[in-house]
Amino acid sequence: MAGALMFGIGFIVLPGMVVDHDLGAGHVAPQDRLTAINNVRTTLLQTAAGVALLFGAYATWRQLRVSQDTLRITQEGHLTEQFGRAIDQLGSDKQDVRIGGLHALWRLAKHSEGDRQAVISTMAAFLRTHQPWPPAGPPAPAADADINDVAPLETRAPDSQLALTGLGVLCLYDRSEPWLNLSLTDLRRADFDGLWLIRVNFDRASMESASLYGANLTRASMVSVSLQHAEMRLAKLTEARCVLADLRGARMAEAVLNGADFTRADLREAVLRKTQAQNTVFHHADLRNADLRGADLSSAELDGARFEGAVASDLTRWPATFNPQSAGITVAADPGPEPPPLLQPPALLYEAPPLRSTP
């Protein structure tokens, strides 16, 4: 009230004082002096209105910030509650409850960038815990069970398959942690088709007869991994580390192996038709009885590799100093284009034939 009174007095008195001060000892007509006073009052009103607008805008901004902070805190609390509830579900002894928890985590990771890495790490830990290799015991198939007697992962452990699929989708996003640990896991007959698993550690895991059609395993670590009879057509293993890997009978037609390291890997009876293996290392690798027709090995490092019984074609490209004939490689007709995938039986239902090569 007092402020309004002071403003009113100032609005009436101050313009005249300003005009008189500017005129000094000069004299003007009363009408001109009144006009000048009105002009000063107009300027004062405009200034006051501008200051009021500025303060109003500031007050609105502050209120908006407070509202946003309150909303953010509420949302974070809700997300934390969702995360905790999903984690509780993962600890259930009921499979359908665990599946619900994994779906909740997957949805949370897609909508909350801040929780994404925690969800990815949780799913990886879930897989390591529920699918250890070697298996901890029933109901998991024994480590020495015939692979044709092992049901697909999505059948025997659908929650674990869901966690794997979730990881392969969420890893499309940037990760704050450079590596994801899935080492020593039982992923026999798992479905990796089209999944994005860059920089994932699969060391000493069992992926026998898994389906990795079109999977992206760029820079993955697969040291001493078992990939016997795995379906790896069109898989991308650029710069992957496959040292000592067991790839006997693996079907790797049209796979991209550029820059990968297969030192001392076992590739006996593997199908590497039309693979791209530029700058790929095969030091002391075992490629006996492998199908190399149409493969590009022109810049591969083949020191100490074994090729007895392997088959190649006129379209197979070798390093300039490599002599296929002296390495025991048979040249056969090229099989032509690979059949469309829609004409092939589902990889997870494929019955692995007995390997001619012994461990």
Disulfide bonds with the S-S distance in Angstrom:
none
